[in-house]
Amino acid sequence: RSKSFGDRVRELREQARQQAGLDYQLLRFIIFTLVGIGVLMVFSSSMATSLTEDGGVWNQALRQCVMVFFGLLAFWLGLQVSPHTLRKCVPWIVGLSIILLIAVLIPGVGTGREEVGSQSWIYLGPFSLQPSELARIAVGMFGASVLADKEHKSMKLSDPFIFAGVDWRVPATIGVAAVLGLIGIFLKGGFRSNRFHTYFDALLGNISDTQGTGFQSYQGFLSLADGGFWGVGIGQSRAKWFYLPEAKNDFIYAIVGEELGWWGGALVIFLFAALGYVGLRTAMRAQNQFQSLLAASLTIGVVTQAFVNIGYVIGLLPVTGIQLPMISAGGTAAIITIG
């Protein structure tokens, strides 16, 4: 009896599953595709600000290309380090992160400087560093190192997000505390509260203060609407010409939607979803629990950041200033995330 189409598909899927290095090849393809889209969109979205701030249309984009090169170098160097050696380096990486986070708060030393309403950068001559990018990776590495090789209630990654067998009451308590904190922020007022008011207005389809607190969200919606299904074309965005604040950073997804249209935005979401799937599958096939927890933590960290960024650009979440991994402009973020 000849094999049915379904049998052939299952056979090919099983052959692919058993192929050595398939997960790595898939991850590399997904990451390089996201990086390529990011470089392309930074070239387009940074034209206006680059011309006015640096005196050249491509200056900021070329700087981003240099940072991506160093990120790819970090990618290659990471492949040369064994997981055993990496685990030994965890305390040093955590210690360095703490020192850099403290240095950010010492402007008298000539390091910390406030920018875009946040004192999060260290400036050393022409170079800048954002310690929080290293710190978020260090936290994941530290957690994986501490929780690995211990007796847990469960060690199965199939348990929803509970990678190390943590008692469900722990994340539940944290979640309740977070909700109470958000309610307090909403009632307190100020610019953080305004973000929630704008968010609820956006859900109802009516941003009341389009020239004030809701300006950025409103301009992002207009940018996405202009793109339609097919987009206006690469480089043809109107929003980037000083209509949409932070077009090359926090709201670059709006430029993706405007220039590449619905299909371009859907492609980015698909790539991050694929990154999450392959990353977690890699974690489930890891050789030991440290590698498993590390792969799962870093995968969820990157994918969650992308979900939050895209979520607030399209109005599903309140606006907060985090970048779209591997796509937004940003030197430290590019090097650390790709690495």
C-alpha positions in Angstrom: 0.0 0.0 0.0 1.4 3.4 -1.0 2.0 5.9 1.8 -0.6 8.6 2.3 0.3 12.3 2.3 -0.2 12.4 6.1 2.2 9.5 6.5 4.8 11.2 4.4 4.5 14.4 6.4 4.9 12.5 9.7 7.9 10.6 8.4 9.6 13.8 7.2 8.8 15.5 10.6 10.4 12.5 12.5 13.5 12.6 10.2 13.8 16.4 10.9 13.3 15.9 14.6 16.2 13.4 14.7 18.5 15.5 12.6 21.6 16.6 14.6 21.8 20.3 15.2 18.4 21.1 13.7 17.3 23.3 16.7 20.6 25.3 16.4 20.1 25.8 12.7 16.5 26.9 13.2 17.5 29.3 16.0 20.3 30.8 13.9 18.0 31.3 10.9 15.3 33.0 13.1 17.8 35.2 14.9 19.6 36.3 11.7 16.3 37.0 10.0 15.2 39.2 12.9 18.5 41.0 12.9 18.3 41.6 9.1 14.8 43.0 9.5 16.1 45.2 12.4 19.0 46.6 10.4 16.7 47.4 7.5 14.1 49.1 9.6 16.7 51.1 11.6 18.1 52.4 8.3 14.6 53.6 7.4 13.3 54.8 10.7 16.4 56.7 11.8 16.8 58.9 8.8 15.1 62.0 10.2 16.7 62.0 13.6 20.0 61.0 12.2 20.0 64.0 9.9 19.1 66.5 12.6 21.2 65.0 15.4 24.3 63.7 13.7 24.4 65.7 10.4 24.0 62.7 8.2 21.1 60.6 7.0 22.8 57.2 7.6 25.0 58.0 10.6 22.8 56.3 13.3 22.0 53.4 11.0 25.7 52.8 10.3 26.4 52.9 14.1 23.7 50.3 14.6 25.4 48.1 11.9 28.6 48.3 13.9 26.8 47.3 17.1 25.1 44.4 15.3 28.6 43.3 14.1 29.8 43.2 17.7 26.6 41.3 18.6 27.4 38.7 15.9 30.9 38.5 17.3 29.5 37.9 20.7 27.2 35.2 19.1 30.3 33.4 17.8 32.3 33.8 21.0 29.4 32.3 22.9 29.6 29.2 20.8 33.2 28.7 21.8 32.4 28.7 25.6 31.3 25.4 27.1 28.2 25.5 29.4 30.4 24.2 32.3 32.7 27.2 31.9 29.7 29.6 31.5 28.3 28.4 34.8 31.6 29.2 36.5 31.4 32.7 35.2 27.9 33.4 36.5 29.0 35.0 39.8 31.4 37.3 38.0 28.8 38.4 35.5 26.3 39.1 38.3 29.0 41.0 40.3 29.8 43.1 37.2 26.1 43.8 36.6 25.7 45.1 40.2 28.7 47.4 39.9 27.5 48.8 36.6 24.0 49.4 38.0 25.4 51.3 40.9 27.7 53.3 38.6 24.7 54.6 36.7 23.5 56.4 39.9 26.9 58.3 40.4 26.9 61.3 38.0 29.7 62.8 40.0 32.1 60.2 38.6 31.2 61.3 35.1 29.2 58.2 34.2 25.5 58.3 34.9 23.4 60.6 32.8 19.7 61.1 32.5 18.2 60.5 29.0 14.6 60.1 27.8 13.4 60.5 31.4 15.6 57.7 32.7 19.1 57.6 34.3 20.0 54.2 32.8 23.2 54.8 30.7 26.9 55.0 31.4 28.9 57.3 29.1 32.6 56.7 28.6 33.7 59.2 26.0 32.0 58.4 22.6 30.7 55.1 24.0 27.6 54.4 26.0 26.5 51.4 27.9 23.1 50.4 29.4 23.8 48.1 32.4 20.2 46.9 32.7 20.7 44.9 29.4 23.5 42.9 31.0 21.7 42.7 34.3 18.5 41.0 32.9 20.7 38.3 31.3 22.7 38.0 34.6 19.5 37.4 36.6 18.4 34.6 34.3 21.9 33.0 34.4 22.0 33.3 38.2 18.5 31.8 38.7 19.4 28.9 36.4 22.6 28.3 38.3 21.0 28.4 41.8 17.9 26.4 41.0 19.7 23.6 39.0 20.7 20.3 40.5 18.3 20.7 43.4 15.4 18.6 44.5 12.2 20.2 43.2 8.6 19.2 43.2 8.8 19.0 39.4 11.6 19.1 36.9 9.5 18.9 33.8 9.4 21.8 31.4 6.0 20.7 30.3 4.6 22.2 33.5 3.3 25.7 32.4 6.2 28.1 32.9 7.2 26.6 36.1 10.5 25.5 34.9 12.1 24.6 38.2 9.1 23.2 40.0 8.3 26.3 42.0 5.2 26.1 44.2 2.4 27.8 42.3 1.6 30.0 45.3 4.9 31.9 44.8 4.1 33.3 41.3 0.5 33.7 42.4 1.5 35.9 45.3 3.8 37.9 43.1 1.0 38.3 40.5 -1.4 39.6 43.2 1.2 42.1 44.5 1.8 43.3 40.9 -1.9 43.9 40.3 -2.2 45.8 43.6 0.9 47.9 42.6 -0.7 48.7 39.2 -3.9 49.8 40.9 -1.9 52.0 43.2 -0.1 53.6 40.3 -3.3 54.2 38.5 -4.9 55.9 41.5 -1.8 58.0 42.3 -1.8 60.0 39.1 1.2 61.3 37.2 2.7 60.3 33.9 2.5 56.6 34.8 -1.2 56.9 35.5 -1.7 58.8 32.3 -0.4 55.8 30.4 -3.2 53.7 31.8 -5.8 56.3 31.0 -4.5 56.4 27.4 -4.5 52.6 27.3 -8.2 52.4 28.4 -9.1 55.1 25.9 -7.3 53.2 23.1 -9.3 50.0 23.9 -12.5 52.0 23.5 -11.2 53.5 20.3 -11.1 57.1 21.5 -7.9 58.7 22.7 -9.1 62.0 24.2 -5.7 63.8 24.5 -4.1 63.2 21.1 -1.8 66.2 21.4 -0.7 65.4 25.0 -0.5 62.2 27.0 -1.9 60.1 24.2 0.2 61.6 21.4 2.7 58.8 21.0 0.1 56.0 21.0 -2.2 57.9 18.7 0.7 58.5 16.2 1.6 54.9 16.4 -2.0 53.9 15.5 -2.0 56.3 12.5 1.3 54.8 11.3 -0.1 51.3 11.5 -3.3 52.4 9.8 -1.4 54.0 6.9 0.4 50.7 6.2 -2.7 48.7 5.6 -2.2 45.2 4.3 0.7 45.7 1.9 2.4 48.7 3.4 3.6 52.0 1.9 7.0 50.5 0.9 10.4 50.4 2.6 11.7 53.9 3.3 8.4 55.5 2.6 7.1 56.0 6.2 5.7 59.5 6.9 5.5 58.9 10.7 9.3 58.9 11.1 9.5 62.5 10.0 9.0 63.8 13.5 5.4 62.7 13.9 6.1 59.5 15.9 8.4 59.9 18.9 11.1 57.2 19.3 10.3 55.8 15.9 13.7 53.9 15.7 13.5 52.6 19.3 10.3 51.8 21.3 7.9 52.3 18.4 9.8 50.8 15.6 7.1 48.1 15.2 4.7 50.9 14.1 7.2 51.7 11.3 7.4 48.0 10.4 3.6 48.0 10.1 3.5 51.2 8.1 6.2 50.3 5.6 5.8 46.5 5.3 2.1 46.4 6.1 0.1 43.7 7.9 2.1 40.9 6.4 5.4 42.5 7.6 4.0 42.9 11.1 2.7 39.3 11.1 6.1 38.0 9.9 7.8 39.6 12.9 5.3 38.1 15.3 5.7 34.7 13.7 9.5 34.8 14.0 9.3 35.6 17.7 6.7 32.9 18.2 9.0 30.5 16.4 11.9 31.6 18.5 9.9 30.8 21.6 8.9 27.4 20.3 12.4 26.3 19.2 14.0 27.8 22.3 11.8 25.9 24.7 12.2 22.7 22.6 16.0 23.2 22.9 15.5 23.6 26.7 13.6 20.3 26.9 16.4 18.5 25.1 19.2 20.0 27.1 21.9 17.8 28.7 21.4 18.9 32.3 19.0 21.0 34.3 21.3 24.1 34.3 21.3 24.3 30.5 17.5 23.5 30.5 16.7 26.3 32.9 19.0 28.8 31.2 17.7 28.1 27.7 14.1 28.4 29.0 14.7 31.6 31.0 16.5 33.4 28.3 14.0 32.3 25.6 11.0 33.5 27.6 12.9 36.7 28.5 13.4 37.7 24.9 10.0 36.6 23.7 8.2 38.3 26.6 10.0 41.5 25.9 8.9 41.3 22.2 5.3 40.6 23.3 5.2 43.6 25.6 6.7 45.9 23.0 4.3 44.8 20.2 1.4 44.7 22.7 1.7 48.4 23.6 2.4 49.6 20.1 -0.9 48.0 18.8 -2.8 49.1 22.0 -3.1 45.8 23.9 -1.0 47.0 26.7 -0.1 50.3 28.4 2.9 52.0 26.8 6.3 51.4 28.5 9.7 52.1 27.3 11.2 48.8 26.3 12.7 47.9 23.0 11.8 45.3 20.4 14.7 42.8 20.7 17.0 42.6 17.7 14.9 45.1 15.7 14.9 48.4 17.7 18.0 50.7 17.5 20.3 50.3 20.5 23.9 49.3 20.9 24.0 47.5 24.2 20.7 45.7 23.6 21.9 44.5 20.2 25.2 43.1 21.5 23.7 41.5 24.6 20.6 40.0 23.0 22.3 38.6 19.9 25.1 37.3 22.1 
